[in-house]
Amino acid sequence: MTQKCGVVALIGAPNAGKSTLINALVGQKVAITSSKPQTTRTRLLGIAIEEEAQLLLVDTPGIFEPRRRLDRAMVSAAWEGAEDADIIVMLVDSRTGLGPKVTSIVERIKRRPEKLILVMNKVDIAAKDKLLNHVMKLNDLCAFQETFFVSAKTGDGLEELKAYLVDAMPEGPWHFPEDQVSDASERLLAAEITREQVFRQLHAELPYATAIAMEQYKERPDGSLEIHQQILVEKASQRAIILGKGGHQIKEIGARARAELSEILGKTVHLYLHVKVSSNWDEDQSLYQDMGLDWVK
């Protein structure tokens, strides 16, 4: 059997469902998700195998108008993730279609040399009468080679999309072992899982004012993992919200993150969280390195 291997970069506006689609194509969770936009902050590689092909799926942060250093680093990571791809997938939320953010991205990619395909996501909850209109406008703006209609959440349309990607991959040896599903280190995964729970448990703008710093990550003699993390916030009032009454909120975040990490890593995890006020954490260069982001001026 001749092996095939190639890079598929997923780009789009925030909350288009890129991480959910990557997880669905890989067949297990490799990227964190939430209903809030801009959940993904860094490039992440999901590795899917289908027949003779290994698909290297690049999950990128949603592209938006950056306002601060962290925003600039996230947008830079998104565009870098699309470099040297064999296929660029423009993922669009079928409910909103061609908004200003989507238009800006399509204008930027439409003359790129990579093979461009359009994937309309969330078709299970989109208005069918508007869907074709969105697609016509998008294809008028950019000559996409193919258009797919999928729901990353329910799995609708994913087999057709995956079959197309497999067929389009160039011949070449696989880049990763057969049992590897991501290029993320366990340390980065642990931080991302905790950050996901902050997004899921808290509301409004607070999750965007937080980051996870790794203090300690070590294996105990019994084979279990001991992980100490700081949840960084900008204000004392935010620290109080994350702690919750009697520490209830941070206990809930820790319990859910610990359970998920134990399941993903296949071993017992001892997770210790504490909250630290650091008004300028987004100006800490070492933290960007921990998050897998470049330091962007």
PADRENGU-173034 format. One line per 4 residues: their letters; for each residue x, y, z of N, C-alpha, C, O. Coordinates in steps of 0.2 Angstrom, whole numbers. Layout:
<recs>
A> X,Y,Z,X,Y,Z,X,Y,Z,X,Y,Z  ... $
</recs>
This chain:
<recs>
MTQK> 4,-6,0,0,0,0,4,6,0,9,7,4  3,11,-5,7,17,-5,5,22,0,-1,24,0  9,24,4,7,29,9,6,36,6,9,38,2  1,40,9,0,47,8,0,51,14,-2,49,19 $
CGVV> 3,57,13,3,61,19,3,69,17,6,70,12  -1,73,20,-2,80,19,-5,84,24,-7,81,29  -4,90,23,-6,95,28,-13,99,26,-13,101,20  -17,99,30,-24,102,29,-25,107,35,-25,106,41 $
ALIG> -25,114,33,-25,119,37,-32,122,37,-35,123,32  -35,122,43,-42,124,44,-42,132,47,-39,133,52  -45,136,43,-45,143,45,-52,146,45,-56,143,41  -53,151,48,-60,154,48,-61,159,54,-56,160,57 $
APNA> -67,162,54,-68,167,59,-69,163,66,-70,157,66  -69,167,72,-70,164,78,-76,160,79,-81,163,76  -76,154,82,-83,151,83,-86,147,77,-92,146,77  -81,146,72,-84,143,66,-84,135,67,-88,132,64 $
GKST> -81,133,72,-81,126,74,-75,122,72,-75,116,71  -69,125,71,-63,122,69,-61,116,73,-59,111,71  -60,118,80,-58,113,84,-63,107,85,-61,101,85  -69,108,85,-74,102,85,-73,98,78,-74,92,79 $
LINA> -72,101,73,-71,97,66,-65,93,67,-65,88,65  -59,96,69,-53,92,70,-54,86,74,-52,81,73  -57,87,80,-59,82,85,-63,76,81,-62,70,82  -68,78,77,-72,74,74,-68,70,68,-69,64,68 $
LVGQ> -64,73,65,-60,70,59,-55,65,62,-54,60,60  -52,67,68,-47,63,71,-50,57,75,-48,51,75  -56,58,77,-60,52,80,-59,52,88,-62,48,91  -56,57,91,-56,58,98,-53,66,99,-51,69,95 $
KVAI> -54,67,105,-52,74,107,-45,76,107,-41,73,110  -43,81,103,-36,83,103,-36,91,104,-31,94,105  -42,94,103,-42,101,104,-48,103,108,-53,100,108  -47,109,112,-52,111,117,-58,114,113,-56,118,108 $
TSSK> -64,114,116,-69,117,112,-74,121,118,-74,119,124  -77,126,116,-83,129,120,-87,133,115,-85,134,109  -93,135,117,-97,139,113,-95,146,113,-98,150,109  -90,148,116,-88,155,116,-82,155,110,-79,151,109 $
PQTT> -82,161,107,-77,162,101,-70,163,104,-70,164,110  -65,162,100,-58,163,102,-56,158,108,-52,160,112  -59,152,108,-57,147,113,-50,145,111,-45,145,116  -48,144,105,-42,141,103,-37,147,103,-38,152,100 $
RTRL> -31,146,106,-26,152,106,-20,150,102,-16,155,100  -18,144,100,-12,142,97,-13,137,92,-19,134,91  -8,136,88,-9,131,82,-8,124,86,-5,123,91  -12,119,83,-12,113,86,-13,108,80,-17,109,75 $
LGIA> -9,102,80,-10,98,75,-13,91,77,-12,88,82  -19,90,74,-23,84,75,-21,79,69,-20,81,63  -20,73,71,-17,68,66,-23,62,65,-24,59,70  -25,62,59,-30,57,57,-28,52,52,-24,54,47 $
IEEE> -29,46,53,-27,41,48,-34,38,45,-38,36,48  -34,38,38,-39,35,35,-36,31,29,-33,34,24  -37,24,29,-34,20,24,-27,21,23,-23,20,28  -24,23,17,-17,24,17,-15,31,18,-9,32,18 $
AQLL> -19,35,20,-17,42,21,-17,44,28,-21,42,32  -12,48,30,-11,52,36,-13,59,35,-9,62,31  -18,61,38,-20,68,37,-17,72,43,-19,71,49  -13,78,42,-11,82,47,-15,88,47,-14,93,43 $
LVDT> -20,88,52,-25,93,52,-23,99,57,-22,98,63  -22,105,54,-19,111,58,-25,115,61,-29,118,57  -26,115,67,-31,119,70,-28,126,72,-23,126,75  -31,131,70,-29,138,71,-34,142,75,-40,141,74 $
PGIF> -31,147,78,-36,152,81,-40,155,76,-38,156,70  -46,157,78,-51,161,74,-48,168,72,-45,171,77  -48,170,66,-45,176,64,-50,182,65,-56,182,63  -47,187,68,-51,193,70,-47,199,70,-41,198,69 $
EPRR> -50,205,71,-46,211,72,-42,211,78,-45,212,83  -35,211,78,-32,211,85,-31,217,88,-31,222,85  -32,217,95,-31,224,99,-25,224,103,-23,229,105  -23,218,106,-18,218,110,-13,213,108,-14,209,103 $
RLDR> -7,212,112,-2,208,110,-4,201,109,-2,197,104  -8,198,114,-10,191,114,-15,190,107,-14,185,104  -19,195,106,-23,195,100,-18,194,93,-20,190,89  -13,198,93,-9,198,87,-5,192,87,-4,189,81 $
AMVS> -3,189,92,0,182,92,-4,177,90,-2,172,86  -11,177,92,-16,172,90,-17,172,82,-17,167,79  -18,179,80,-19,179,73,-13,177,69,-14,174,63  -7,179,71,-1,177,68,-1,169,67,1,167,62 $
AAWE> -2,166,73,-2,159,73,-7,156,68,-6,151,65  -13,159,67,-18,157,62,-15,157,55,-16,152,51  -12,162,53,-9,163,46,-3,158,45,-2,156,40  1,158,51,7,153,50,4,146,49,8,142,46 $
GAED> -1,144,52,-4,138,52,-6,136,45,-6,130,43  -7,141,41,-10,140,34,-4,139,29,-5,137,23  2,141,31,8,141,27,10,134,25,10,129,30  12,133,19,14,126,17,9,120,17,11,115,17 $
ADII> 3,122,18,-2,117,18,-4,114,11,-3,118,6  -6,108,10,-8,105,4,-15,108,2,-17,109,-4  -19,108,7,-26,111,6,-27,116,12,-26,115,18  -31,121,10,-33,126,15,-41,125,15,-44,126,10 $
VMLV> -44,123,21,-51,123,22,-53,129,25,-51,131,30  -58,133,21,-61,139,24,-67,136,27,-72,134,24  -67,137,34,-73,134,38,-78,140,39,-75,145,42  -84,139,38,-89,145,39,-95,142,43,-97,137,41 $
DSRT> -97,146,48,-103,145,51,-109,146,47,-110,151,44  -113,140,45,-118,141,40,-124,146,42,-128,148,38  -124,147,49,-130,151,51,-128,159,50,-133,162,48  -122,161,50,-120,168,48,-118,169,41,-118,175,39 $
GLGP> -115,164,38,-112,165,31,-107,170,30,-102,170,34  -108,175,26,-103,179,23,-104,186,27,-106,191,25  -101,186,33,-100,192,37,-94,196,36,-90,193,32  -92,202,39,-86,205,38,-80,201,39,-75,202,36 $
KVTS> -80,197,45,-74,194,46,-72,188,41,-67,187,39  -78,185,39,-77,180,34,-74,183,27,-70,180,24  -77,188,25,-75,192,19,-68,194,19,-65,192,14  -66,196,25,-59,198,25,-54,192,25,-49,193,21 $
IVER> -56,187,28,-52,181,27,-52,178,20,-46,176,17  -57,178,17,-58,175,10,-54,179,5,-51,177,1  -54,186,6,-51,190,2,-43,189,2,-40,190,-3  -41,187,8,-34,186,9,-31,180,6,-26,179,4 $
IKRR> -36,175,6,-34,168,4,-35,166,-3,-32,162,-6  -39,170,-7,-42,168,-13,-36,168,-19,-38,165,-24  -31,171,-18,-25,171,-23,-20,166,-21,-14,166,-24  -21,163,-15,-15,158,-13,-15,152,-17,-20,150,-20 $
PEKL> -9,149,-18,-7,144,-22,-10,137,-20,-11,132,-24  -12,136,-13,-14,130,-11,-21,129,-13,-25,133,-16  -23,122,-13,-30,120,-15,-34,123,-10,-33,122,-4  -40,126,-12,-44,130,-7,-51,126,-8,-54,125,-13 $
ILVM> -54,124,-2,-60,121,-2,-65,125,4,-62,127,9  -71,125,2,-76,128,7,-80,123,11,-82,118,8  -80,124,17,-84,119,21,-89,123,25,-87,127,30  -95,122,24,-100,125,28,-102,121,34,-105,115,33 $
NKVD> -101,123,40,-102,119,46,-108,121,49,-111,126,48  -111,117,54,-117,118,58,-123,118,53,-128,122,55  -123,114,48,-129,114,44,-135,111,47,-140,112,45  -134,107,53,-139,104,56,-144,110,60,-149,108,61 $
IAAK> -141,116,61,-145,121,64,-145,127,60,-147,133,63  -143,127,54,-144,133,49,-150,133,46,-154,128,45  -152,139,44,-158,140,40,-157,137,33,-153,140,29  -160,132,30,-159,129,24,-160,134,18,-156,134,13 $
DKLL> -165,138,19,-166,143,13,-161,148,12,-160,151,7  -157,150,17,-152,155,17,-145,151,15,-140,155,13  -144,145,16,-138,141,16,-135,142,9,-129,144,8  -139,140,4,-137,140,-3,-135,148,-5,-130,149,-9 $
NHVM> -138,152,-3,-137,159,-4,-130,161,-1,-126,165,-5  -129,159,5,-122,160,8,-116,157,3,-111,160,2  -118,151,1,-113,147,-3,-112,151,-10,-106,151,-12  -117,153,-13,-116,157,-19,-112,163,-18,-108,164,-23 $
KLND> -113,167,-13,-109,173,-12,-102,171,-11,-98,175,-13  -101,166,-7,-94,164,-5,-90,162,-11,-84,164,-12  -93,158,-16,-90,156,-22,-89,161,-27,-85,161,-31  -94,166,-27,-93,172,-31,-86,176,-29,-83,179,-33 $
LCAF> -85,176,-22,-79,180,-20,-73,176,-21,-68,179,-22  -73,169,-21,-67,165,-21,-69,159,-25,-74,156,-24  -65,157,-30,-66,151,-34,-64,145,-30,-59,142,-31  -68,143,-25,-66,137,-21,-67,131,-26,-71,130,-30 $
QETF> -62,126,-25,-62,120,-29,-68,115,-27,-71,112,-32  -70,115,-21,-75,111,-19,-79,114,-13,-76,118,-10  -85,112,-12,-89,115,-6,-92,109,-3,-95,104,-6  -92,108,4,-95,103,8,-99,106,13,-98,111,16 $
FVSA> -104,102,14,-109,104,20,-109,99,25,-110,93,24  -107,101,31,-106,96,37,-109,99,43,-110,105,44  -109,94,48,-110,96,55,-105,93,59,-105,86,60  -100,96,61,-95,93,65,-97,90,72,-95,85,74 $
KTGD> -103,93,74,-106,90,80,-109,84,79,-109,79,84  -113,83,74,-117,77,73,-114,72,68,-116,66,68  -109,74,64,-105,70,60,-108,70,53,-105,67,48  -113,74,52,-116,74,45,-111,77,40,-108,82,41 $
GLEE> -110,73,34,-106,75,29,-98,74,30,-94,76,26  -96,72,36,-89,71,37,-86,65,33,-80,66,31  -90,60,32,-87,55,28,-85,57,21,-79,56,18  -89,61,18,-88,64,11,-82,69,11,-77,69,7 $
LKAY> -81,73,16,-76,77,17,-69,74,18,-64,75,15  -69,69,22,-63,65,24,-61,61,17,-55,61,16  -66,58,14,-64,55,8,-61,59,3,-56,57,-1  -63,65,2,-60,70,-3,-53,72,0,-48,72,-4 $
LVDA> -52,73,6,-45,75,9,-40,69,8,-35,70,6  -43,63,9,-38,57,8,-36,57,0,-30,56,-1  -41,58,-4,-39,57,-11,-35,63,-13,-31,62,-18  -35,68,-10,-31,74,-12,-24,74,-9,-20,78,-11 $
MPEG> -22,70,-4,-16,70,-1,-10,67,-6,-12,63,-10  -5,70,-6,1,68,-10,4,62,-7,4,60,-1  7,58,-12,10,52,-9,17,54,-5,20,58,-7  18,50,0,24,51,4,23,47,11,17,45,13 $
PWHF> 28,46,14,28,43,21,25,47,26,25,53,26  22,43,31,18,46,36,23,49,41,29,47,41  22,55,44,26,59,48,26,57,55,30,59,59  21,54,57,20,52,64,18,45,65,15,42,60 $
PEDQ> 20,42,71,18,35,72,10,34,71,6,39,72  8,28,70,1,27,69,-4,28,75,-9,30,74  -1,27,81,-5,28,87,-5,35,90,-8,37,95  -2,40,86,-1,47,89,-7,51,85,-8,51,79 $
VSDA> -10,55,90,-16,59,87,-15,66,87,-19,70,85  -10,68,90,-8,76,91,-1,77,92,3,72,94  1,83,90,8,85,92,9,89,98,14,91,100  3,90,102,4,93,108,7,89,113,6,83,114 $
SERL> 11,93,117,14,89,123,9,88,128,4,91,129  10,83,133,6,82,139,5,89,143,0,90,146  11,92,144,10,98,148,6,104,144,1,107,148  6,104,138,2,109,134,-6,107,135,-10,111,136 $
LAAE> -7,100,134,-13,97,134,-16,99,141,-22,100,141  -12,98,146,-15,99,153,-17,106,154,-22,107,157  -13,110,152,-15,118,152,-21,119,148,-26,123,151  -22,116,142,-28,118,138,-34,115,141,-39,118,141 $
ITRE> -34,109,144,-40,106,147,-42,110,153,-48,111,154  -38,113,157,-40,117,162,-43,123,160,-48,126,162  -40,126,155,-42,132,152,-49,131,149,-53,136,149  -50,125,146,-57,124,143,-62,124,148,-68,127,147 $
QVFR> -60,121,154,-65,121,160,-67,128,162,-72,130,164  -62,133,162,-63,140,164,-68,143,159,-72,146,161  -67,141,153,-72,144,148,-79,141,149,-84,144,148  -79,134,150,-86,131,151,-89,133,157,-95,134,157 $
QLHA> -86,134,163,-89,136,169,-90,143,171,-95,145,175  -86,147,167,-87,154,169,-90,158,163,-91,155,157  -93,164,164,-97,167,159,-94,174,157,-89,176,160  -98,177,152,-96,184,150,-89,184,148,-86,180,144 $
ELPY> -85,190,149,-78,191,147,-73,188,151,-67,188,149  -74,185,157,-69,183,161,-64,178,158,-58,179,159  -66,173,155,-62,168,152,-56,171,148,-51,168,147  -58,177,144,-53,180,140,-47,183,144,-42,185,141 $
ATAI> -49,185,150,-44,188,154,-40,183,159,-36,185,163  -40,177,157,-36,172,160,-31,168,156,-32,168,150  -26,165,159,-22,161,156,-19,155,161,-20,156,167  -17,150,159,-14,144,163,-7,144,163,-4,143,157 $
AMEQ> -4,145,168,4,144,169,5,137,172,3,136,178  10,134,170,12,127,173,17,129,178,23,131,176  16,126,184,21,127,189,25,121,190,32,121,191  22,115,190,25,108,191,22,103,187,15,103,187 $
YKER> 25,98,184,22,93,180,27,87,181,33,87,178  25,82,186,30,77,187,26,70,188,20,70,190  30,65,186,27,58,187,29,55,194,35,56,196  24,53,198,25,50,204,28,43,204,27,40,198 $
PDGS> 31,40,209,33,33,209,28,28,207,30,23,204  22,30,208,16,25,207,14,25,200,9,22,198  17,30,196,15,31,189,10,36,187,8,38,182  7,39,193,2,44,192,5,51,191,12,51,192 $
LEIH> 2,56,189,4,62,187,2,67,192,-3,67,195  7,72,194,6,77,199,7,84,195,12,85,192  2,88,195,2,94,191,0,100,195,-6,99,198  4,105,195,2,111,198,2,116,193,6,118,189 $
QQIL> -4,120,193,-5,125,188,-8,132,192,-11,131,197  -6,137,189,-9,144,191,-14,146,186,-13,146,180  -19,148,188,-24,152,184,-23,159,185,-24,162,190  -20,162,180,-18,169,180,-24,174,178,-28,172,173 $
VEKA> -26,179,182,-31,184,181,-28,191,181,-23,192,184  -32,196,179,-30,202,179,-31,207,185,-28,211,186  -37,205,188,-39,209,194,-41,204,200,-43,198,199  -41,207,206,-43,203,212,-50,201,211,-52,196,214 $
SQRA> -54,205,209,-62,204,208,-63,197,204,-67,193,205  -58,196,199,-59,190,194,-56,184,198,-59,179,197  -51,185,203,-49,180,207,-55,177,211,-56,171,212  -58,182,214,-64,180,218,-69,176,214,-72,171,217 $
IILG> -71,178,208,-76,174,204,-73,167,203,-77,162,203  -67,166,201,-64,160,199,-64,155,206,-66,149,205  -63,158,211,-63,154,217,-70,152,219,-71,146,221  -75,157,219,-81,155,220,-82,155,228,-78,155,232 $
KGGH> -89,155,230,-90,155,237,-88,148,240,-89,143,238  -83,149,245,-80,144,249,-76,139,245,-74,134,246  -73,142,239,-69,139,234,-73,134,230,-69,130,227  -79,134,230,-83,130,226,-82,130,218,-81,124,215 $
QIKE> -81,136,215,-80,136,208,-73,133,206,-73,129,201  -68,135,210,-61,132,207,-61,124,209,-58,121,205  -64,122,214,-65,115,215,-68,111,209,-66,106,207  -74,114,207,-77,112,201,-73,111,195,-73,107,191 $
IGAR> -69,117,193,-65,117,188,-60,112,188,-58,108,183  -57,111,194,-51,106,195,-54,99,194,-51,95,191  -60,98,197,-63,91,197,-64,89,190,-62,83,188  -67,93,186,-69,92,179,-62,91,175,-62,86,170 $
ARAE> -57,95,176,-51,95,172,-47,89,174,-45,85,169  -47,87,180,-44,81,182,-47,75,179,-43,70,177  -53,74,179,-57,68,177,-55,68,169,-54,62,167  -55,73,166,-54,73,158,-47,71,157,-46,67,152 $
LSEI> -42,74,160,-35,72,159,-34,65,161,-30,62,157  -37,62,166,-36,55,168,-38,51,163,-35,46,161  -44,53,160,-47,48,154,-42,49,148,-41,44,145  -40,55,146,-36,56,140,-29,52,141,-27,49,136 $
LGKT> -26,53,146,-19,51,147,-19,44,150,-14,41,149  -25,41,152,-25,34,154,-21,33,160,-18,27,161  -21,38,165,-17,37,171,-21,42,176,-24,47,174  -19,40,183,-22,45,188,-18,51,188,-12,52,187 $
VHLY> -22,57,188,-19,64,188,-21,67,195,-27,67,197  -16,70,198,-17,74,204,-16,81,202,-10,83,200  -22,85,202,-21,92,199,-22,97,205,-27,97,208  -18,102,205,-18,107,210,-18,114,207,-14,115,203 $
LHVK> -24,117,208,-24,124,205,-24,129,210,-27,128,216  -21,135,209,-22,141,213,-23,147,208,-20,147,203  -26,152,210,-27,158,206,-22,164,208,-22,165,214  -19,167,203,-14,172,205,-16,178,201,-18,178,195 $
VSSN> -16,184,204,-18,190,201,-11,193,197,-6,194,201  -11,194,191,-6,196,187,-8,201,182,-10,199,176  -8,207,183,-12,212,179,-9,212,172,-13,214,167  -3,211,171,0,211,164,3,204,162,8,204,159 $
WDED> -1,199,163,1,192,161,2,192,154,6,188,152  -2,195,150,-2,195,143,5,198,140,6,199,134  9,201,144,15,204,142,21,200,145,27,202,144  20,194,147,25,189,150,27,185,144,24,180,142 $
QSLY> 33,186,141,36,182,135,36,175,137,35,171,132  38,173,143,39,166,144,32,162,144,32,156,142  27,166,146,20,163,145,18,161,138,15,156,137  20,165,134,18,164,127,22,158,124,19,154,120 $
QDMG> 28,157,126,31,150,125,28,144,127,27,139,124  25,145,133,21,139,136,15,138,132,13,132,132  12,143,130,6,143,126,7,141,119,2,139,115  13,140,117,15,138,110,14,144,105,13,143,99 $
LDWV> 14,150,107,13,156,103,20,160,102,24,159,107  21,163,96,27,167,95,26,174,99,20,176,100  31,177,101,31,183,104,31,189,98,35,190,95  25,192,98,24,196,92,24,203,95,20,205,100 $
K> 28,208,92,28,215,94,22,219,92,22,225,93 $
</recs>
